[in-house]
Amino acid sequence: MPRTVVATRYVTPLREGGSLPGVVEADDDGLYVVKFRGAGQGPRALVAEWLGGELGRAIGLRVPELVWADLDPGLGDAEPDGEIQDLVRSSGGLNLGMDFLPGALTFNRAARPTVDQDEAAAIVWLDGLITNPDRTVVNPNLLVWHGGLWLIDHGAALYVHHAWRDPDEHARRPFERLREHVLLPYASSVAAADARLADRLSSDLIAELVAAIPELWLPEDPLIGGADAQRAAYRRYLSLRLTRPRPFIEEVERARLDA
């Protein structure tokens, strides 16, 4: 289970993303980038952030610590921006916080960075597994901090959960957006990464991560049902996505060799 921190001060908004996350200080004196439950993308973006980040951590990738950020809805009342006030007011309770990495720089291929080929392949593999469209040249969602690559912002991943339409069929599809992955030109064999990494994501681990999702982030869904049914849907979807042969491997290997 993640730690729970209590937000004590809204510091500043981060306007790069559409969800308007903010830097928040907490009762442990730490700073966190908080994704708010009341943002336009809704609580499912927080679920995707949690599952994508922790699955990445489980295969050995660098992900800032993720915490539950308990937020008083009045915390943003002193902010001059009415949009921020409304956002915080609609996000009382548990939100998702990510440890703030001071001085981190956005990954930029134009800077000719040194990238470990196997690490790049592992990141491409993860994004294929969780259907993450947001790791492109335009929107890399990677930070460089103390010489390492850190993964952030998985809120657009697992997009099947916005409709839960034909999830079993969706789970067995390739993922063509990997052709646009910012790290594909650096990656070693993604098929080799698949052989190294898939067994690290056990059914027990997936069940543990899904069980940790706060009830507040799983409001009644007209197609799937309540929180328990949604948890079962996440477990089944990820299990099918991990079933051999993984449906995205062959396509991304062709794209990698063409890159």
N, C-alpha and C positions, 0 to 999 in steps of 0.2 A: 504493500500500500504506500502511496506517496505521503509525504508530510503535508500537514495543513498549516498554513500561516494565516494570520489575520492582517488584512490590509489596514495600514494606519495613515497613509498619506498618498494622495494622487499627485504624482510628480510632473509628468508631461505626456502629451499624446504622441504617438508615432503615426504620422500621416502617410507613410509610404504604402501601407496596405489599405484595402477597402474596408476592412473590419474595424479600423480605428482602435488598435490595441493601445495600451498606455503603460508607461513605466510607473510602478507603484512601489512604495516602501512598505515593509511589513514589520510585524512585531519582533522578528528575529534580527532586525536592523539590516536585512538584505533588500536588494532591489530586484524586482521581477518585471518582466514584460508580461502583462496580463491580457489574455484574450477574454472578452466579455460575453457572457451568456446571452445578453440582450442585444448583441450586434445583429446586423441584417442577415448574416448567414445562419444565425440561430445556434442552438446548443449542439447540433450535429457536428459543426466545425470543431468544437471542443473535443468531442468524442474522437474525431479523426486525428486531431492534434495529439491526443493522449496515446491512442493505439499506434499511430505511425511513429511517434517519437520513441515509445518504449520497445516496439519491435526493432527499430534501428539500434537502440542500445543493446538489445539482446544478441544481435549479431556482431557486436563489437564496434559499432560506429559511435562517433562523438555526438552526443545530444545534451544540451544544457539540462540541468535538473528540472524536472517538471513537478509542480506542487499544486495542491488545491489552495486557492486564494479566497478566503472568506471575506466578503465585501459587505460593508454597511451601505445601503442604498443612498445615504446622505453624504457619502465621502466626496462626491464631486460637486457639491452645491456651491463651493467657493470658486469654481472654475468660471471664467467669463463666457466661455463658449456654451451656448444652450444645447448644442448637439451632444457635447460631452456630459453635461448635467443629465440629459435624458437617458443617455447610454448607461451611466452608472446607476441611475435610479431604477432602471429596468433589469439590473444585473445583481440585485441583492442575493446573498448566499454564496454558494461555491462557484468559483470561476477557475480558469486554468492559468497558472503562472509558470513562466519559464525564467530560469536564472539569467539575470542580465550580465552580459559579458562586456565589461568596460573596455573601450578601445578596439573592439573587433571591427574588421573591415569586411564589406561585402565582396564575395568572390567575383573576380573580373578576369575573363580569359585574355582581355587585351593587355593585362599586366604580366602576361607570360608566367603564370604561377607554376611551381613545381608540384605535381600531383602524383601520388602513388597509384600505379595502374590497378593494383588489386583492390585498393580502397575505392577507387572510382567505379570499378566493376561491381563492388558490393553495394554502393549507393544506387547505381542504376538498377540492380537486382531488387533492392528494397522498393524503389519507386514503381517498378513493374508489378511487384506483389500487391502493393496497396493502391494501385492505380492513381498515382500522384502526378497531376499534369503540371505542377508548378516547380520544376527545376530546369528552367530554360535559360538561354543567354539573356533574355529580357528580364526574367524573374528567377534568378538562380536559387534563392532561399538557402544559401550557404554563406557562412561567415568564416573568415580566416582569423584565428586567435591563437597567439603563442605558437605560431607555425603549423597549426593543425586545422583541418576542415571540420566545421561544426554544422550540424543539420538543424534547421529551424523551419517553422511554418508548414505544417502538414495539414492545415485546415481544409484544403480542397481535395484531399485524398478520400478514398472509399466513397466516391460520389454516388455509388449505388444506393446509399442509405437515404438520399433525398427523395427517393420515390419507392424504393424496394420493389421495383418492377422486374419480374423474371430474374431474381437474384442468382439462382442456380446456373442459368444460362450465362448470365453476366460474369460469373466467377470463372468460367472456362473460356472466356474470350482472350485473345491477344490484347496488347495495349499499344496501339500505334503511336501514341504520343511520346513513347520512348525515343523515337527517331529524332526528336527535338531536344533531347536531354543535354544539358550543358556539359556533362562529364563524359558523354559517349566517346568523343575523340581521344580521351585519355585512357579509356578503360581497357584492361586486359579481357580475356574471355569471360563473358557473362555466364556461359554454360559451366565453366570451371567454378565460378563464384557460386552458382546454383548448387553444385555438388558439395561445396564447402559449407554452405550456410543454412540450407533448408532444414536440416535435422536439428539445428539449434532452436527452432521455433516449434516446440512440442505442443501437443493439445493441452497439456496442463498449464503451460505458460500462457497460451491464448485464453484459456478459461479464467486464469487468475487476473489477467489484464482487463478482460471484459467484465468480470465480477466487480472490479474496483470502480467502474464508471458510476458517478453519482446518479441517484434516482432523478434528481432535478434536471439532468441532461437528457432524459429519456421520456419526454412527454408522450402521451397516448398517440399512436400512429394509426391512421384509418386503415391501412393495409396490413400492418404487422401486428398491431395491438399494443399492449402495455410494456413496461420496462422488462419484465421477464422474457416476453416473446422477442423483444428487440435484442436482448443479450443472446438468446438462442440463435437469432438471425446472424449476428456478427460472428459467433463461433462457427456456424455452418459455412458462412461465406468465406472466411479465412481458411477453414479446413479444405474447402473445395479449391480455393486459389492455390493452396500448397500441394494439392494432389498431383502426383506425377502422371504424365509429363506436365510441368508447369507451362501454361498456355502462352506465356509471353517470351519464352527463351529463344525459340527458333527465329522469330521475327526480329528480335533485338540483335541477335548475333549477325543476321544478314545486314542490318542497318549499321552495326559496328564496323563490319568489314568494308562497307561502302563509305564510311565516314572519312 
